[in-house]
Amino acid sequence: MLGWELPPHNSGGLGVACYQMCRALARQGVAIQFILPYTADHDIDFMDVKAAHSQNVAAVQRAGGAYDSWDYVQFTKTGNKLGHGLFDQQAIYEYNVERLINVDEFDIIHAHDWMTFRAAMALKRKSHKPLIVHIHATEHDRSAGKSGNGLVREIEYQAMTMADRVVAVSQATKDIIIREYKIPPAKIEVVHNSIDLDGQEIPSGMNIYHYLDTMKDHGYQVISNVGRLTIQKGLSHLLEAARLVIDQQPNTLFLIVGSGDQYQELVTLAADLGIGRNVLFAGFQRGKAVDDAYRVADLFVMPSVSEPFGITPLEATAHGAPALVSKQSGVREIIRNLLVVDYWDTREMANQIVAVLRSKPLKDTLRQLSQAEVKSLSWSQVADKLNTVYDQSAAGAAS
Protein backbone atom coordinates (compact mmCIF):
# COMPACT_ATOMS: atom_id res chain seq x y z
CA MET A 1 0.00 0.00 0.00
CA LEU A 2 1.48 3.31 -1.11
CA GLY A 3 0.00 6.42 0.49
CA TRP A 4 0.93 10.02 1.22
CA GLU A 5 -0.60 10.50 4.68
CA LEU A 6 -2.15 8.85 7.73
CA PRO A 7 -3.71 10.33 10.87
CA PRO A 8 -2.73 12.17 12.96
CA HIS A 9 -0.50 13.78 10.31
CA ASN A 10 -3.16 14.03 7.62
CA SER A 11 -4.26 17.29 6.04
CA GLY A 12 -7.67 15.98 4.96
CA GLY A 13 -9.92 13.02 4.27
CA LEU A 14 -7.45 10.94 2.23
CA GLY A 15 -5.49 9.91 5.30
CA VAL A 16 -8.66 9.09 7.23
CA ALA A 17 -10.00 6.96 4.37
CA CYS A 18 -6.69 5.06 4.06
CA TYR A 19 -6.58 4.43 7.81
CA GLN A 20 -10.15 3.13 8.06
CA MET A 21 -9.84 1.10 4.86
CA CYS A 22 -6.64 -0.60 6.01
CA ARG A 23 -8.04 -1.36 9.44
CA ALA A 24 -11.05 -3.07 7.85
CA LEU A 25 -8.80 -5.02 5.45
CA ALA A 26 -6.55 -6.12 8.33
CA ARG A 27 -9.59 -7.43 10.22
CA GLN A 28 -10.25 -9.66 7.20
CA GLY A 29 -6.74 -11.07 7.30
CA VAL A 30 -4.97 -8.86 4.76
CA ALA A 31 -1.33 -8.18 5.71
CA ILE A 32 -0.41 -4.60 4.77
CA GLN A 33 2.86 -2.73 4.48
CA PHE A 34 1.92 0.95 4.24
CA ILE A 35 4.72 3.09 2.80
CA LEU A 36 4.71 6.81 3.66
CA PRO A 37 7.06 9.60 2.48
CA TYR A 38 7.93 10.58 6.08
CA THR A 39 8.89 9.14 9.47
CA ALA A 40 6.39 9.54 12.33
CA ASP A 41 4.74 7.67 15.19
CA HIS A 42 1.21 6.65 14.16
CA ASP A 43 0.45 4.21 17.01
CA ILE A 44 -0.97 1.70 14.52
CA ASP A 45 -0.88 -2.01 15.35
CA PHE A 46 -2.96 -3.51 12.52
CA MET A 47 -0.41 -2.98 9.74
CA ASP A 48 3.29 -2.36 9.17
CA VAL A 49 3.84 1.36 8.57
CA LYS A 50 7.19 2.20 6.97
CA ALA A 51 8.89 5.40 5.84
CA ALA A 52 10.35 5.51 2.36
CA HIS A 53 12.64 8.32 3.45
CA SER A 54 13.92 9.40 6.89
CA GLN A 55 12.47 12.89 6.91
CA ASN A 56 9.90 14.41 9.23
CA VAL A 57 6.33 15.35 8.41
CA ALA A 58 7.12 19.07 8.22
CA ALA A 59 9.60 18.53 5.39
CA VAL A 60 6.89 16.87 3.29
CA GLN A 61 4.17 19.35 4.21
CA ARG A 62 6.38 22.32 3.28
CA ALA A 63 6.48 20.96 -0.26
CA GLY A 64 2.69 20.60 -0.44
CA GLY A 65 0.29 17.83 0.36
CA ALA A 66 -1.84 15.11 -1.15
CA TYR A 67 -4.30 17.75 -2.36
CA ASP A 68 -1.78 19.93 -4.19
CA SER A 69 -0.54 19.59 -7.74
CA TRP A 70 1.86 22.49 -8.13
CA ASP A 71 5.50 22.66 -7.10
CA TYR A 72 5.85 24.80 -3.98
CA VAL A 73 9.56 25.49 -3.51
CA GLN A 74 10.69 27.77 -0.68
CA PHE A 75 13.88 29.81 -0.73
CA THR A 76 15.97 31.56 1.93
CA LYS A 77 16.57 35.32 1.83
CA THR A 78 19.90 34.64 0.13
CA GLY A 79 18.21 32.69 -2.65
CA ASN A 80 19.11 29.19 -1.54
CA LYS A 81 16.53 26.46 -1.98
CA LEU A 82 14.88 25.48 1.31
CA GLY A 83 14.07 21.78 1.26
CA HIS A 84 12.50 19.85 -1.58
CA GLY A 85 9.55 20.83 -3.76
CA LEU A 86 6.52 18.66 -4.42
CA PHE A 87 7.91 16.92 -7.52
CA ASP A 88 11.27 16.46 -5.78
CA GLN A 89 9.44 14.71 -2.95
CA GLN A 90 7.64 12.48 -5.42
CA ALA A 91 10.94 11.53 -7.08
CA ILE A 92 12.57 10.80 -3.70
CA TYR A 93 9.61 8.65 -2.75
CA GLU A 94 9.77 6.72 -6.02
CA TYR A 95 13.52 6.10 -5.68
CA ASN A 96 13.31 4.94 -2.06
CA VAL A 97 10.23 2.76 -2.49
CA GLU A 98 12.07 0.83 -5.21
CA ARG A 99 15.08 0.35 -2.92
CA LEU A 100 13.07 -0.39 0.22
CA ILE A 101 10.68 -3.05 -1.00
CA ASN A 102 11.50 -6.72 -1.42
CA VAL A 103 9.30 -7.89 -4.29
CA ASP A 104 8.91 -11.32 -2.69
CA GLU A 105 7.15 -9.82 0.34
CA PHE A 106 3.87 -8.80 -1.30
CA ASP A 107 1.20 -10.01 -3.72
CA ILE A 108 -0.55 -6.76 -4.69
CA ILE A 109 0.49 -3.10 -5.13
CA HIS A 110 -2.27 -0.71 -4.03
CA ALA A 111 -1.50 3.01 -4.57
CA HIS A 112 -3.53 6.05 -3.49
CA ASP A 113 -3.70 9.18 -5.67
CA TRP A 114 -1.16 10.79 -7.98
CA MET A 115 1.66 11.45 -5.49
CA THR A 116 2.35 7.70 -5.18
CA PHE A 117 1.67 6.63 -8.77
CA ARG A 118 5.19 6.97 -10.18
CA ALA A 119 6.51 4.82 -7.34
CA ALA A 120 3.70 2.33 -7.95
CA MET A 121 4.51 2.07 -11.66
CA ALA A 122 8.22 1.59 -10.91
CA LEU A 123 7.34 -1.13 -8.41
CA LYS A 124 5.11 -2.89 -10.94
CA ARG A 125 7.87 -2.82 -13.56
CA LYS A 126 10.26 -4.28 -11.01
CA SER A 127 7.96 -6.94 -9.52
CA HIS A 128 5.44 -7.72 -12.29
CA LYS A 129 2.83 -7.86 -9.51
CA PRO A 130 -0.77 -6.63 -10.03
CA LEU A 131 -1.24 -2.88 -9.57
CA ILE A 132 -4.40 -1.29 -8.16
CA VAL A 133 -4.61 2.52 -8.42
CA HIS A 134 -7.15 4.09 -6.10
CA ILE A 135 -8.57 7.41 -7.31
CA HIS A 136 -9.79 9.57 -4.44
CA ALA A 137 -9.58 12.71 -6.60
CA THR A 138 -8.35 13.57 -10.08
CA GLU A 139 -6.58 16.68 -11.29
CA HIS A 140 -9.90 17.51 -12.95
CA ASP A 141 -11.46 17.67 -9.46
CA ARG A 142 -8.62 19.58 -7.80
CA SER A 143 -8.75 22.26 -10.52
CA ALA A 144 -12.55 22.56 -10.12
CA GLY A 145 -13.34 21.07 -13.51
CA LYS A 146 -10.49 22.74 -15.39
CA SER A 147 -7.41 21.13 -16.97
CA GLY A 148 -5.11 21.77 -14.01
CA ASN A 149 -1.48 20.69 -14.10
CA GLY A 150 -0.75 18.79 -17.31
CA LEU A 151 2.13 16.85 -15.75
CA VAL A 152 -0.11 15.56 -12.96
CA ARG A 153 -2.79 14.57 -15.45
CA GLU A 154 -0.20 12.66 -17.45
CA ILE A 155 0.99 10.80 -14.33
CA GLU A 156 -2.63 9.90 -13.53
CA TYR A 157 -3.23 8.75 -17.11
CA GLN A 158 -0.09 6.62 -17.24
CA ALA A 159 -0.85 4.98 -13.88
CA MET A 160 -4.47 4.19 -14.76
CA THR A 161 -3.36 2.83 -18.14
CA MET A 162 -0.68 0.65 -16.58
CA ALA A 163 -2.84 -0.54 -13.67
CA ASP A 164 -4.53 -3.90 -13.64
CA ARG A 165 -7.58 -2.33 -11.97
CA VAL A 166 -8.68 1.20 -11.14
CA VAL A 167 -10.75 1.89 -8.02
CA ALA A 168 -12.96 5.00 -8.09
CA VAL A 169 -14.59 6.35 -4.91
CA SER A 170 -17.87 7.09 -6.70
CA GLN A 171 -19.71 6.60 -9.96
CA ALA A 172 -19.18 10.32 -10.58
CA THR A 173 -15.42 9.75 -10.35
CA LYS A 174 -15.65 6.75 -12.65
CA ASP A 175 -17.48 8.91 -15.19
CA ILE A 176 -14.69 11.52 -15.01
CA ILE A 177 -12.01 8.84 -15.45
CA ILE A 178 -13.79 7.52 -18.54
CA ARG A 179 -14.47 10.96 -20.02
CA GLU A 180 -11.25 12.80 -19.16
CA TYR A 181 -8.70 9.96 -19.22
CA LYS A 182 -10.29 7.53 -21.73
CA ILE A 183 -9.89 4.52 -19.42
CA PRO A 184 -12.10 1.53 -20.40
CA PRO A 185 -15.17 1.31 -18.12
CA ALA A 186 -14.67 -2.43 -17.51
CA LYS A 187 -11.32 -1.68 -15.87
CA ILE A 188 -12.84 0.62 -13.23
CA GLU A 189 -14.51 -0.58 -10.02
CA VAL A 190 -16.59 1.82 -7.92
CA VAL A 191 -15.90 1.39 -4.19
CA HIS A 192 -17.50 4.14 -2.12
CA ASN A 193 -15.87 5.36 1.07
CA SER A 194 -17.74 4.72 4.28
CA ILE A 195 -17.98 5.34 8.01
CA ASP A 196 -18.17 3.05 11.05
CA LEU A 197 -20.43 4.13 13.89
CA ASP A 198 -20.03 0.91 15.90
CA GLY A 199 -17.76 1.69 18.81
CA GLN A 200 -17.44 5.34 17.79
CA GLU A 201 -17.95 7.66 20.71
CA ILE A 202 -19.95 10.74 19.78
CA PRO A 203 -18.76 13.52 22.10
CA SER A 204 -21.11 15.13 24.58
CA GLY A 205 -20.81 17.82 27.19
CA MET A 206 -19.53 21.35 26.68
CA ASN A 207 -18.96 22.34 23.06
CA ILE A 208 -15.56 23.89 22.31
CA TYR A 209 -17.32 26.67 20.38
CA HIS A 210 -18.67 28.33 23.53
CA TYR A 211 -19.55 31.53 21.70
CA LEU A 212 -21.78 29.68 19.23
CA ASP A 213 -23.51 27.75 22.00
CA THR A 214 -24.18 31.02 23.81
CA MET A 215 -25.52 32.66 20.66
CA LYS A 216 -27.80 29.67 20.04
CA ASP A 217 -29.24 30.23 23.51
CA HIS A 218 -30.14 33.72 22.25
CA GLY A 219 -32.00 32.46 19.17
CA TYR A 220 -29.20 32.16 16.62
CA GLN A 221 -28.72 29.15 14.34
CA VAL A 222 -25.46 27.79 12.95
CA ILE A 223 -24.42 26.56 9.51
CA SER A 224 -21.14 24.61 9.48
CA ASN A 225 -18.60 23.61 6.87
CA VAL A 226 -15.48 21.50 7.47
CA GLY A 227 -12.89 21.12 4.73
CA ARG A 228 -9.97 22.61 2.84
CA LEU A 229 -10.28 26.22 1.74
CA THR A 230 -9.54 25.64 -1.93
CA ILE A 231 -11.30 26.37 -5.21
CA GLN A 232 -12.46 22.74 -5.41
CA LYS A 233 -14.54 23.11 -2.24
CA GLY A 234 -16.73 25.98 -3.47
CA LEU A 235 -16.66 28.10 -0.30
CA SER A 236 -17.04 31.35 -2.27
CA HIS A 237 -20.46 30.09 -3.41
CA LEU A 238 -21.42 29.30 0.19
CA LEU A 239 -20.50 32.84 1.28
CA GLU A 240 -22.53 34.34 -1.56
CA ALA A 241 -25.47 32.19 -0.47
CA ALA A 242 -24.82 33.25 3.14
CA ARG A 243 -25.42 36.87 2.17
CA LEU A 244 -28.90 35.90 0.89
CA VAL A 245 -29.61 33.75 3.96
CA ILE A 246 -28.68 36.53 6.38
CA ASP A 247 -30.96 38.95 4.52
CA GLN A 248 -33.86 36.65 5.43
CA GLN A 249 -32.55 35.14 8.68
CA PRO A 250 -30.27 37.73 10.33
CA ASN A 251 -29.70 35.48 13.36
CA THR A 252 -27.62 32.98 11.39
CA LEU A 253 -23.93 32.28 11.95
CA PHE A 254 -21.58 30.41 9.59
CA LEU A 255 -18.72 28.36 11.02
CA ILE A 256 -15.92 27.58 8.53
CA VAL A 257 -13.39 25.02 9.79
CA GLY A 258 -10.30 24.41 7.69
CA SER A 259 -7.25 25.96 6.07
CA GLY A 260 -6.03 26.37 2.52
CA ASP A 261 -4.81 28.73 -0.15
CA GLN A 262 -8.16 30.55 -0.36
CA TYR A 263 -8.19 31.62 3.30
CA GLN A 264 -7.37 35.31 2.79
CA GLU A 265 -9.59 35.48 -0.30
CA LEU A 266 -12.57 34.07 1.63
CA VAL A 267 -12.04 36.33 4.64
CA THR A 268 -11.93 39.31 2.27
CA LEU A 269 -15.04 38.10 0.43
CA ALA A 270 -16.99 37.79 3.69
CA ALA A 271 -16.02 41.37 4.55
CA ASP A 272 -16.87 42.64 1.05
CA LEU A 273 -20.29 40.97 1.26
CA GLY A 274 -20.91 42.71 4.59
CA ILE A 275 -21.31 39.45 6.53
CA GLY A 276 -17.99 39.42 8.39
CA ARG A 277 -19.71 39.49 11.79
CA ASN A 278 -21.76 36.40 10.87
CA VAL A 279 -18.87 34.24 9.60
CA LEU A 280 -16.31 32.58 11.86
CA PHE A 281 -13.12 31.11 10.38
CA ALA A 282 -11.81 28.57 12.90
CA GLY A 283 -8.74 27.40 10.95
CA PHE A 284 -7.54 23.81 10.66
CA GLN A 285 -8.81 21.63 13.52
CA ARG A 286 -8.61 18.02 14.68
CA GLY A 287 -10.42 15.72 17.06
CA LYS A 288 -13.04 17.22 19.34
CA ALA A 289 -12.87 20.62 17.64
CA VAL A 290 -14.06 19.00 14.40
CA ASP A 291 -16.66 16.87 16.17
CA ASP A 292 -18.01 19.94 17.93
CA ALA A 293 -18.24 21.84 14.64
CA TYR A 294 -20.67 19.15 13.50
CA ARG A 295 -22.51 19.02 16.83
CA VAL A 296 -23.14 22.76 17.00
CA ALA A 297 -24.57 22.86 13.46
CA ASP A 298 -28.24 23.16 12.62
CA LEU A 299 -27.19 22.29 9.07
CA PHE A 300 -23.91 21.15 7.50
CA VAL A 301 -23.20 22.44 3.97
CA MET A 302 -20.66 21.03 1.50
CA PRO A 303 -20.86 23.16 -1.70
CA SER A 304 -17.99 21.49 -3.61
CA VAL A 305 -17.47 22.30 -7.26
CA SER A 306 -16.24 18.75 -7.86
CA GLU A 307 -16.23 16.28 -4.95
CA PRO A 308 -15.30 12.69 -5.82
CA PHE A 309 -16.86 11.46 -2.58
CA GLY A 310 -16.91 13.76 0.45
CA ILE A 311 -16.78 12.03 3.81
CA THR A 312 -17.62 15.08 5.95
CA PRO A 313 -21.42 14.88 5.37
CA LEU A 314 -21.31 11.32 6.78
CA GLU A 315 -19.43 12.58 9.84
CA ALA A 316 -21.81 15.52 10.24
CA THR A 317 -24.85 13.26 10.03
CA ALA A 318 -23.33 10.90 12.60
CA HIS A 319 -23.03 13.87 14.95
CA GLY A 320 -26.65 14.93 14.47
CA ALA A 321 -26.46 17.58 11.75
CA PRO A 322 -28.54 17.22 8.57
CA ALA A 323 -26.58 17.99 5.41
CA LEU A 324 -26.86 19.97 2.19
CA VAL A 325 -24.38 18.95 -0.51
CA SER A 326 -23.69 19.94 -4.09
CA LYS A 327 -25.04 17.77 -6.90
CA GLN A 328 -21.39 17.41 -7.91
CA SER A 329 -20.63 15.24 -4.83
CA GLY A 330 -20.18 11.46 -4.87
CA VAL A 331 -21.49 10.96 -1.32
CA ARG A 332 -25.06 11.49 -2.52
CA GLU A 333 -24.80 8.13 -4.32
CA ILE A 334 -24.98 6.29 -0.99
CA ILE A 335 -26.94 8.73 1.23
CA ARG A 336 -30.30 9.70 -0.23
CA ASN A 337 -31.67 11.82 2.60
CA LEU A 338 -29.57 14.86 1.88
CA LEU A 339 -30.56 18.19 0.45
CA VAL A 340 -28.80 18.75 -2.89
CA VAL A 341 -28.15 21.80 -5.03
CA ASP A 342 -25.88 22.79 -7.92
CA TYR A 343 -22.80 24.43 -6.39
CA TRP A 344 -23.23 27.50 -8.62
CA ASP A 345 -26.90 28.08 -7.79
CA THR A 346 -26.37 30.30 -4.77
CA ARG A 347 -29.98 31.48 -4.71
CA GLU A 348 -31.33 27.93 -4.48
CA MET A 349 -28.63 27.08 -1.95
CA ALA A 350 -29.84 29.97 0.20
CA ASN A 351 -33.48 28.91 -0.23
CA GLN A 352 -32.73 25.39 1.02
CA ILE A 353 -30.71 26.66 3.98
CA VAL A 354 -33.52 29.03 4.97
CA ALA A 355 -36.08 26.22 4.64
CA VAL A 356 -34.17 24.14 7.20
CA LEU A 357 -33.67 27.09 9.54
CA ARG A 358 -37.39 27.89 9.48
CA SER A 359 -38.74 24.34 9.73
CA LYS A 360 -37.80 22.21 12.73
CA PRO A 361 -39.86 19.26 11.38
CA LEU A 362 -37.85 19.35 8.13
CA LYS A 363 -34.57 19.51 10.04
CA ASP A 364 -35.54 16.67 12.38
CA THR A 365 -36.80 14.45 9.54
CA LEU A 366 -33.61 14.93 7.52
CA ARG A 367 -31.52 14.18 10.60
CA GLN A 368 -33.41 11.00 11.51
CA LEU A 369 -33.53 9.54 8.00
CA SER A 370 -29.91 10.30 7.13
CA GLN A 371 -28.68 8.95 10.47
CA ALA A 372 -30.51 5.67 9.79
CA GLU A 373 -28.74 5.44 6.42
CA VAL A 374 -25.32 6.18 7.93
CA LYS A 375 -25.81 3.50 10.60
CA SER A 376 -26.15 0.90 7.82
CA LEU A 377 -22.69 1.74 6.44
CA SER A 378 -19.43 0.03 7.36
CA TRP A 379 -15.82 -0.03 6.20
CA SER A 380 -16.06 -3.84 6.25
CA GLN A 381 -18.27 -3.53 3.16
CA VAL A 382 -15.44 -1.58 1.50
CA ALA A 383 -12.94 -4.27 2.49
CA ASP A 384 -15.18 -6.95 0.97
CA LYS A 385 -15.20 -5.12 -2.37
CA LEU A 386 -11.46 -4.47 -2.31
CA ASN A 387 -10.73 -8.12 -1.57
CA THR A 388 -12.78 -9.01 -4.64
CA VAL A 389 -10.73 -6.52 -6.70
CA TYR A 390 -7.52 -8.05 -5.34
CA ASP A 391 -8.66 -11.56 -6.25
CA GLN A 392 -9.68 -10.51 -9.75
CA SER A 393 -6.36 -8.72 -10.30
CA ALA A 394 -4.33 -11.67 -9.05
CA ALA A 395 -6.31 -14.07 -11.23
CA GLY A 396 -5.84 -11.85 -14.25
CA ALA A 397 -2.10 -11.59 -13.66
CA ALA A 398 -1.80 -15.37 -13.26
CA SER A 399 -3.59 -16.00 -16.56
Stockholm file with secondary structure:
# STOCKHOLM 1.0

chainA/1-399         MLGWELPPHNSGGLGVACYQMCRALARQGVAIQFILPYTADHDIDFMDVKAAHSQNVAAVQRAGGAYDSWDYVQFTKTGNKLGHGLFDQQAIYEYNVERLINVDEFDIIHAHDWMTFRAAMALKRKSHKPLIVHIHATEHDRSAGKSGNGLVREIEYQAMTMADRVVAVSQATKDIIIREYKIPPAKIEVVHNSIDLDGQEIPSGMNIYHYLDTMKDHGYQVISNVGRLTIQKGLSHLLEAARLVIDQQPNTLFLIVGSGDQYQELVTLAADLGIGRNVLFAGFQRGKAVDDAYRVADLFVMPSVSEPFGITPLEATAHGAPALVSKQSGVREIIRNLLVVDYWDTREMANQIVAVLRSKPLKDTLRQLSQAEVKSLSWSQVADKLNTVYDQSAAGAAS
#=GR chainA/1-399 SS CBCSCCTTSCSSHHHHHHHHHHHHHHHTTCCCEEEESSCCCCCCCSSEEEESSSCCHHHHHHHCCTTCCSCCCEECTTSCEESCCHHHHHHHHHHHHHHHCCGGGCSCEEEESGGGHHHHHHHHHHHCCCEEEEESCCHHHHTTTSCCCHHHHHHHHHHHHHCSEEEESSHHHHHHHHHHHCCCGGGEEECCCCCCCTTCCCCCSSCSCHHHHHHHHTTCEEEEEESCCSGGGTHHHHHHHHHHHHHHCSSEEEEEECCCTTHHHHHHHHHHTTCGGGEEEEESCCTHHHHHHHHTCSEEEECCSSBSCCSHHHHHHHTTCCEEEETTBGGGGTCCSSEEECTTCHHHHHHHHHHHHHCHHHHHHHHHHHHHHHHTCCHHHHHHHHHHHHHHHHHHHHC
#=GC SS_cons         CBCSCCTTSCSSHHHHHHHHHHHHHHHTTCCCEEEESSCCCCCCCSSEEEESSSCCHHHHHHHCCTTCCSCCCEECTTSCEESCCHHHHHHHHHHHHHHHCCGGGCSCEEEESGGGHHHHHHHHHHHCCCEEEEESCCHHHHTTTSCCCHHHHHHHHHHHHHCSEEEESSHHHHHHHHHHHCCCGGGEEECCCCCCCTTCCCCCSSCSCHHHHHHHHTTCEEEEEESCCSGGGTHHHHHHHHHHHHHHCSSEEEEEECCCTTHHHHHHHHHHTTCGGGEEEEESCCTHHHHHHHHTCSEEEECCSSBSCCSHHHHHHHTTCCEEEETTBGGGGTCCSSEEECTTCHHHHHHHHHHHHHCHHHHHHHHHHHHHHHHTCCHHHHHHHHHHHHHHHHHHHHC
//
